[in-house]
Amino acid sequence: MVDHRLLFEKAGRARFISHLDLMRTFQRAFFRAGIPIKHTEGFHPHAFISIALPLSLGYSSQCEILEFGLQAPLAGEEVVRRLNGALPEGVRVLDCYEGGRPIKQLAFLDYRVDLDYPEQSAAEQARQALEELLGRESLVVRKKTKKAKCGYTEVDVIPRIRSWSLEREGARLTLNTVLAAQNPGLNPELIVEALRAERPELAPELSWCHRREALDEAGQPFR
């Protein structure tokens, strides 16, 4: 039933739209745009749409992928034009194309993580600390989960990091990193949590995560 994909971005205030609300937003946008998409049958039909690897609340992205089915042929450019006229500020469709490889082949996600500090010296100390932490052979972090009786599980983040680099500009430290996307994936916030746990005095005042690209096993853009 799913035969097309959207590439879209989520930015600005839209970062705080939850996954479920974003799904509802797209359902309404398809309806208002007059785009006939496939639905289930029965008394309570619902749209066949899904978002691959939903974004964490508060994160921005320029590479989100939504899958859907069209009931009738419609040019991708027209789908993009109509949807962008119906979507709220901060959610913008970049491309519409026929579905290709299965989502299970989406192997990595490229992130930019900005950490803000009160002064340059603290940001530089954090850079050195993160460099040491990410250079270890193992870095175990506690992750909250409802599945474990104790309320958390332990995750070694190092095997799930494909690459990383650090940059500092003034009092802002930026981590550029490519992380495993699934089976299991790694949320970049766990790297920030590792810094908070290991060096609490270097915890950032604010942190922002931006998803830049979805990649396949070879490190090429996944579409």
Secondary structure, 3 states (H helix, E strand, C coil): CCCEEEEEEECHHHHHCCHHHHHHHHHHHHHHCCCCECECCCCCCCECEEECCCCCCCCEEEEEEEEECECCCCCHHHHHHHHHCCCCCCEEEEEEEECCCCHHHCCEEEEEEEEECCCHHHHHHHHHHHHHHHCCCCCEEEEECCCCCCCEEEEECHHHEEEEEEEEECCEEEEEEEEECCCCCCCCHHHHHHHHHHCHHHCCCEEEEEEEEEECCCCCECC
